[in-house]
Amino acid sequence: MRWMQVIVGFVCLSLFVVGSVASVPPKVQAISFGSVVQQTDTTIFLPLVADEVPNGIEMIVVAYTNPAFPEEEYVQIVNDSGRAVTIAGWSLRNATRPEQAAYVFPHYEFGEKIVIVVWSGIGTDDPTIGEFYWDRAQGVWRPGDIAELRSQGGQLIDTFTVME
């Protein structure tokens, strides 16, 4: 019998291997997304999961107006996580009105201490200044609605209740 540790991100799993030690290879080669990762006799070090999201990314303002003027609505999101985060494929949606399409972020490196803005109205994304457009003809937000930010893999990052 033999113990084997597998470390994924910051989580360490200990596996109890039952059976003949001779049937367990002395070294394990792990493949992750086509690349070999560091290996030892009993520990496999894997890179952090692609969907791992640091704490500190949050919505700080959801500004709304008359639904007929989506160009005046916006959501501000700040990155206080302590590091840059790639948010490609992340989504922003109104969880109170799930029938509305979500905004999906293009490839963007969200720098530390940066505030980005997602406008509800029609426009052209400008990642160089952190402005994104949902391209909606009608507004998205009403008092009491819940804004929801999720990672590409669906992990809930933050929620924000729209105030009156």
Residue, then its C-alpha position, 0 to 999 in steps of 0.5 A: m500500500r502506498w500514499m500518493q499526493v496530487i497538488v492542484g492549485f492550493v489543494c492537496l489531495s492524498l490518494f491511497v493506492v491499493g494493491s501491489v506497489a510494483s503496479v504503480p509506476p515510479k514516476v507519473q507523467a501528467i499531461s495538462f492541455g498538451s504540456v508536460v508538468q513538473q513530476t516527482d515520485t509521489t507528487i504531481f504539480l499541476p498548473l492552476v485551473a484555468d477558471e480559478v478566479p482571485n477574490g477582489i473583482e467586484m461590481i461597484v456601480v450599476a447606473y440605470t435610467n429610463p429603459a428607453f435610454p440604454e446609452e446612459e446605463y452602465v456597470q463599473i467593475v473593479n479589479d482589486s485582486g492584486r493581479a491582472v486577470t484575463i476575463a475572455g468569455w466572462s459574462l454579465r447578466n441580469a439574474t432577475r431577468p434571465e430571458q435577456a441575453a448576457y454580455v460576454f466579454p471579449h479577450y481582455e487582460f483586466g489589470e490590477k486596480i483598473v475599473i472597466v465600464v460596460w455600457s448597456g447601449i450601442g457602441t464599439d468596445d475600446p479595451t484600451i480604455g476599459e469600455f465595453y458595449w452590450d449593444r442593446a436597444q433597450g435598457v437592462w437594469r431596474p431597481g431591485d434587479i441583481a447584476e451577476l458577473r460569472s467566469q467563462g466556466g460559470q463560476l459566480i464572481d460577484t453580484f450587485t443589487v441595483m438600488e433606487 
